Amino acid sequence: MDLGIRGKKAIVCASSKGLGRGCAIALAEAGVDLVVNGRNAELLAKTAQEIRERFGVKVIEIAGDVSKPEVQKVMLAACPDPDILVNNNGGPPLRDFRELDRVKILEGVTQNMVTPIELIQAVIDGMAKRGFGRIVNITSLSVYVPIPGLDLSSGARAGLTSFLAGVARTVVDRNVTINSLLPGKLDTDRLRGPHEAGTQEEPAAAAARKARISADVPAKRLGTPEEFGQICAFLCSVHAGYLTGQNIPVDGGLYVSAF
């Protein structure tokens, strides 16, 4: 399917690896020029070069923590009039809520609620004026199914979800949509747990881990960043203009609900 977005411009946050990378690759495949971002400059450069070589699109890399205002400023200077914004950021680590102090709580809320709101504030009026905009927020299935130990992440992302529910309805008449993707068990570094950067799992160990983690998933497997990215790219397409304010689990059927 031609997504109708060739030549558009996108900012994809936290896109050097994992789900953000999957989204950046899918958008590049559709012909979208990119601003990519990540904290690890070396890994980010590698991802950016791979995308350039594979798809021939323009890729600007901005290294740094997207939660920092100075990094946001550089990203927006590199792409002041994006057609697409994919909000993504790492969540707080697994931690008993009793261990959270005010500083940690505010940091988590800044990462997973305040930062995407700030970026949306910066781009939404320009999108509306130009008559095209697609905003996709990568949140978490924990918004619907809270996970003990990830309470801060769940709370901050749920706050973002509620905040944007009303905002989305104010701009859809100008062809700007805001939707969220809620990843469940996808095969990313975060699901692998603590490990040394750059290390590779033994094939047998990887297979055992994936089987164990996916045992309760109806699909009986982990999702991939690549297929997640394709769903994101569709939400960013010209075909998705009548879909807004939605929170879509990408979880292989793990979240059980008829409605």
C-alpha positions in Angstrom: 0.0 0.0 0.0 1.2 3.5 -0.9 0.9 5.4 2.4 0.9 8.7 0.5 3.5 10.4 2.7 6.6 10.3 0.4 8.5 13.5 0.8 6.9 14.3 4.2 9.1 15.1 7.2 9.1 13.4 10.6 10.7 13.7 14.0 11.0 10.3 15.6 12.1 10.5 19.3 14.3 7.8 20.9 14.8 6.1 17.6 18.3 4.7 17.7 17.0 1.3 18.7 13.9 -0.7 19.7 10.4 0.5 18.9 11.5 4.0 17.9 14.0 2.6 15.4 11.2 0.3 14.0 9.0 3.4 13.4 11.8 5.4 11.8 12.6 2.5 9.4 9.0 2.0 8.4 8.5 5.8 7.8 11.7 5.9 5.7 10.5 2.9 3.7 7.4 5.1 2.9 9.7 7.8 1.7 9.7 10.1 4.7 12.7 12.3 5.6 13.6 12.0 9.2 15.1 13.6 12.3 16.2 10.7 14.5 17.2 10.9 18.1 18.9 8.9 20.8 21.1 9.2 23.9 23.9 7.0 22.5 25.5 9.0 19.7 27.4 6.1 18.2 24.4 3.9 18.0 22.3 6.7 16.7 24.8 7.4 13.9 24.8 3.7 12.9 21.0 3.6 12.7 20.9 6.9 10.7 23.5 5.6 8.2 21.7 2.3 7.8 18.4 4.2 7.0 20.1 6.5 4.5 21.7 3.6 2.7 18.6 1.4 2.6 16.0 4.0 1.7 17.8 7.0 0.3 15.9 9.5 2.5 17.4 12.5 4.3 18.2 11.6 7.9 19.4 14.2 10.5 20.6 12.7 13.8 20.2 14.6 17.1 21.9 12.9 20.0 20.7 13.6 23.5 17.9 13.0 26.0 14.7 14.2 24.4 13.4 15.2 27.9 15.9 18.0 28.0 14.6 21.4 26.6 17.9 22.1 24.9 17.7 18.8 23.0 14.2 19.5 22.0 15.2 22.9 20.7 17.9 21.4 18.5 15.5 18.8 17.1 12.9 21.4 16.3 15.5 23.7 14.7 16.5 20.8 12.5 12.9 20.2 11.5 10.8 23.3 12.3 7.8 22.2 10.3 7.4 18.4 10.7 4.4 16.6 9.2 4.8 13.7 11.6 5.8 13.5 15.2 6.5 10.1 16.9 6.8 10.6 20.7 8.8 8.0 22.4 11.0 7.8 25.5 12.4 5.3 27.9 10.4 4.7 31.0 11.4 4.6 34.6 13.1 1.3 35.8 11.2 -1.4 37.6 11.0 -0.2 41.2 8.7 -0.6 44.2 6.7 2.6 44.6 7.9 3.0 48.2 11.3 3.7 46.8 10.2 6.7 44.8 11.0 10.1 46.2 9.7 13.4 44.8 12.7 13.8 42.4 12.2 10.4 40.9 8.5 10.9 40.5 8.9 14.2 38.8 11.6 12.8 36.5 9.3 10.0 35.4 6.4 12.4 34.8 8.8 14.7 32.8 10.0 11.8 30.6 6.7 10.2 29.8 4.1 13.0 30.1 5.6 16.4 30.0 8.1 15.9 27.2 5.6 14.6 24.6 3.2 17.4 25.5 5.9 20.0 25.0 6.8 18.6 21.6 3.1 18.5 20.6 2.7 22.1 21.7 5.6 23.1 19.5 4.4 21.4 16.3 0.6 21.1 16.3 -0.4 24.6 15.2 1.9 24.4 12.2 0.5 21.1 11.2 -3.1 22.5 11.5 -2.2 25.5 9.4 -0.7 23.3 6.7 -3.6 20.9 6.7 -1.7 17.8 7.5 -0.3 16.3 10.7 0.1 12.9 12.3 1.2 12.5 15.9 1.8 9.1 17.4 2.7 8.5 21.0 4.3 5.3 22.0 3.0 4.6 25.5 2.6 1.1 27.1 0.0 -1.6 27.6 0.5 -0.8 31.3 -1.8 2.1 30.8 -4.6 -0.5 30.6 -3.0 -3.3 32.6 -0.9 -1.8 35.4 2.3 -3.7 36.3 3.5 -3.6 39.9 6.9 -1.9 39.9 6.1 0.2 36.8 3.6 2.3 38.6 5.3 5.6 37.8 5.5 4.7 34.1 1.9 3.6 34.0 0.7 6.7 35.8 2.7 9.2 33.7 1.6 7.5 30.4 -2.0 7.3 31.6 -1.8 11.1 32.4 -0.6 11.7 28.8 -3.4 9.6 27.4 -6.1 11.5 29.3 -4.5 14.9 28.5 -4.4 14.2 24.8 -7.9 12.7 24.6 -9.5 16.2 24.4 -6.6 17.8 22.4 -7.0 15.3 19.6 -10.6 16.4 19.0 -9.7 20.0 18.5 -7.5 19.6 15.4 -8.9 16.6 13.5 -11.0 19.0 11.4 -7.7 20.3 10.0 -6.4 16.8 9.2 -4.2 16.5 12.3 -4.6 13.3 14.2 -3.2 12.2 17.6 -3.2 8.5 18.5 -1.2 6.2 20.8 0.3 2.8 20.4 0.4 0.6 23.5 3.1 -2.0 23.1 2.8 -5.2 25.0 5.5 -7.9 24.9 7.8 -6.9 22.1 11.3 -8.2 21.6 13.3 -5.1 22.6 16.2 -4.5 24.9 13.9 -3.4 27.7 12.2 -6.8 27.7 15.5 -8.6 27.8 16.2 -7.0 31.1 19.6 -5.8 32.4 22.5 -6.7 30.1 25.7 -5.2 28.9 25.2 -3.0 25.8 26.2 -4.6 22.6 26.1 -8.2 24.0 24.4 -10.9 22.0 22.3 -13.7 23.5 23.2 -17.3 22.8 20.5 -18.6 20.4 19.3 -21.3 22.8 19.0 -18.8 25.7 17.2 -16.3 23.5 14.7 -18.9 22.4 14.1 -20.0 25.9 13.6 -16.5 27.1 11.2 -15.6 24.3 9.2 -18.8 24.9 9.0 -18.1 28.7 7.9 -14.5 28.3 5.4 -15.1 25.5 3.7 -18.1 27.1 0.7 -16.1 28.2 0.4 -14.1 24.9 -2.4 -15.5 22.6 -0.1 -15.1 19.6 2.5 -17.3 21.4 5.3 -15.1 20.3 6.9 -11.7 21.0 6.1 -8.9 18.6 8.9 -7.2 16.7 9.9 -3.6 16.4 9.5 -3.9 12.6 5.9 -4.9 12.6 5.2 -2.3 15.3 6.8 0.3 13.1 4.6 -0.6 10.2 1.5 0.0 12.3 2.9 3.4 13.3 3.6 4.2 9.7 0.0 3.4 8.7 -1.3 5.8 11.5 0.9 8.4 9.9 -0.5 7.8 6.4 -3.0 9.8 4.4 -5.4 6.9 4.9 -5.6 7.3 8.6 -7.1 10.8 8.7 -10.4 9.7 10.2 -8.7 7.9 13.1 -7.9 10.0 16.1 -7.9 10.0 19.9 -7.4 6.2 19.9 -5.2 4.0 22.1 -4.3 0.9 20.2 -2.7 -2.1 22.0 0.0 -3.9 19.9 0.2 -7.0 22.1 -0.7 -10.2 20.2 -4.0 -10.3 22.0 -2.7 -10.1 25.5 -5.1 -7.4 26.7 -8.5 -9.1 26.9 -11.4 -6.8 26.3 -14.4 -7.0 24.0 -14.6 -3.2 23.8 
